[in-house]
Amino acid sequence: MKFCPNCATPLVTRFLHGHDRPACPSCGFVHYAGPKLAVGVMVTMDGKLLLSRRAIDPGKGLWSFPSGYVDLGEAPTTAAIREVKEETGLDIALRGLVGVYASAQRPVVLVVYGADVVGGTLSGSDEVEEIGLFEPQDPPALAFEHDQQIIADWLSWKQDGITVGGLTP
């Protein structure tokens, strides 16, 4: 952000609340950059985990679960259902929240759900090179540093039968 959204004055950098932040010298507006919100979905078919080989960066050529950014004004659950449909052609029923993941190295907060397939036809998209079903304990080369932890958390979530928001694994 280069200009104030309130008065269009060029922003300057000020040290505020322990960080350098873009601020407006005219009206006092301070831009607090927040993380992007993304969703991921652990989908099972025939007892196996559905993963896709990414056709785009980051992680091009490696495997991950269906995921993507939440659009402005969109509920995370709606985004999760949309992303699975866009990337795999499948319709899903969300079963619960597996976890929320963030790190200081990435400007993204990832909300991960567990889901079952309820319809649709398996097909790829321009973001996906290939779709495969894998034993959760033996996944292919994964795209992101947190993917292995998410799989482990998902396996615990499924085993424990956790109920979140009326959804069950």
Buried (B, 14 or more C-beta within 10 A) or exposed (E): EEEBEEEEBEBEEBEEEEEEBBBBEBEEBEEEEEEEBBBBBBBBBEEEBBBBBBBEEEBEEBBBBBBBEBEEEBEBBBBBBBBBBBBBBBBBEBBBBBBEBEEEEBEBBBBBBBBEBEEEEEEBBEBBBEBEBBEBEEBEEBBBEBBEEBBEBBBEBBEEEBEBEEBEB
